[in-house]
Each structure stands twice: as structure tokens, then as C-alpha cells.
């Protein structure tokens, strides 16, 4: 699980931090039985700086070539926050990059959201991703997608979800109320964005008993 690697791809002098992560994962892939890699957003620091996207795209190419399944989403640094423009993100990490992979289940608005279907350890998973700034349309897509795979364990990846106190902001709270709490297959929610770490456990009564 990677998150918020934007500075590595923004600054050439520390770019090797990003490439070394992937070099290491590919080197130990068999030893640790690595089945899947998640990135929860902020791939680059400035979405309008093409050289940052070029470095990021090159850093992920070895994973593509090795056939290591992975998924990404757009954080706030990966979009133009004044216009919510996903254009550069879609250009470098849109459907075209992933669509031919056997684990790629489908996407929403050229990989603004997407899902991957992975089986590991005898468990069928759906890894569901949603990028920055979800609205009614995106929340509906998330629920429709999860409804279509009731037999799979769901892992939801967002950029912004949990605060460093364990609480939720306004949009994460809405996703919690309208997606997480209503979908019994969701077992994990992963996020980045904030400069700290926190683990929170919630329980739900799915059948009213």
C-alpha cells in the first residue's frame, strides 16, 4: 500500500525514493507472495506539471511490464482543484493504461473511479477506488458496483477519508453513511491525504439482531 508519494515524483533529486519502492517490491514479489499493490492518491504534487507525470508513469512501467496487479486513484494534488479537472491524471493513469489487464473490472469517467477483481489466499476481493471530490454521481456508482459483486470481500480506497483523530470530514462522513454503512461486503477502507496514521474499527448490525 502506497500513498502520497507526490514529492518523490515532483523532485528529481529524490525520485529514486519512488523507483526504489517498486524495484524492491518486484525483487521480493515471490518471497513475500505479493498479490496486489494499492495507491491511495497524490501520485504527483502539481497536476499541471507534465514532467511529474512523466516520472510517475515511468516509475509504474516496471509493474506493468512484470504484470503485477495494482490500482491507483487521484488525490487532490492529482487534479486541478479550482476546476476539478482530471485531464492529466486520465492521460497518464486513465483506462488506456489498465483496460487490458485481466484483473481490471471497469471504471467510472476514465478511471476517476475504478475497481479491480483479485483472488488471493482463496478469497475473492473487489478493490474499489474513488478519486478526489466525489459527488452524487460517484456515490451512486460506488454503490451500484458493490451491489453487482455481493460474493466478494470489498476493500474501498479513497484519498481523503479518516482524520488523524479518527473522525471524518463532511464528504467522508457522507461516504461512510451512504456506502460503507450500507454495504455489508465492505471490510476495509484505506485513505491517505493527512500526515499521520490512525486505525479505526467500526461495527455494523446488518440484520437487525
Secondary structure as UniProt FT lines:
FT   HELIX           6..10
FT   HELIX           12..14
FT   HELIX           15..32
FT   STRAND          37..39
FT   TURN            47..48
FT   HELIX           50..66
FT   STRAND          70..71
FT   HELIX           76..78
FT   TURN            81..84
FT   HELIX           87..93
FT   HELIX           95..98
FT   TURN            99..100
FT   TURN            102..103
FT   STRAND          104..108
FT   TURN            109..112
FT   STRAND          113..120
FT   TURN            121..122
FT   STRAND          123..130
FT   HELIX           136..147
FT   TURN            148..151
FT   STRAND          153..157
FT   TURN            164..165
FT   HELIX           170..175
FT   HELIX           176..180
FT   TURN            181..182
FT   TURN            184..185
FT   STRAND          186..190
//
